[in-house]
Amino acid sequence: MAEVSVEMPSPLSECIIFCEVECVRGCCGIDAVSTDPALIGAWCRQAGSDAVVEARVQLAELIEAIEDRSHAVTSTFLNHRTHDDAARCELLDFLAAFETGLAACDAA
């Protein structure tokens, strides 16, 4: 299976870095990043509504790329690779939690 590397553009990358409180991505990958809605909300308030809207668009594009099962996905930024369906589901669940947090901010 071909492998595709995905980029993490700003401001989405800034949100993820802000939520990197459990460990560091280089060590623990996505497990280093909290998906706590309160923490995501704090980033939203700091970044502003334009950044939140842009991050949500970026996140939707990223989710679409990862859902495409015709290739494996790797992200150096997230230190994660979808080598099997479980890893892909883990990444999609992680990103869905971010989408929920950002959507709550956008609605507020």
Buried (B, 14 or more C-beta within 10 A) or exposed (E): EEEBEBEBBEBBBBBBBBBBEBEEBEEEBBBBBBBBBEBBBBBBEEBEEEBBBBBBEBBEEBBEEBEEEEEBBBBEBBBBBBEEEEBBEBBBEBBEBBBEBBBBBEEE
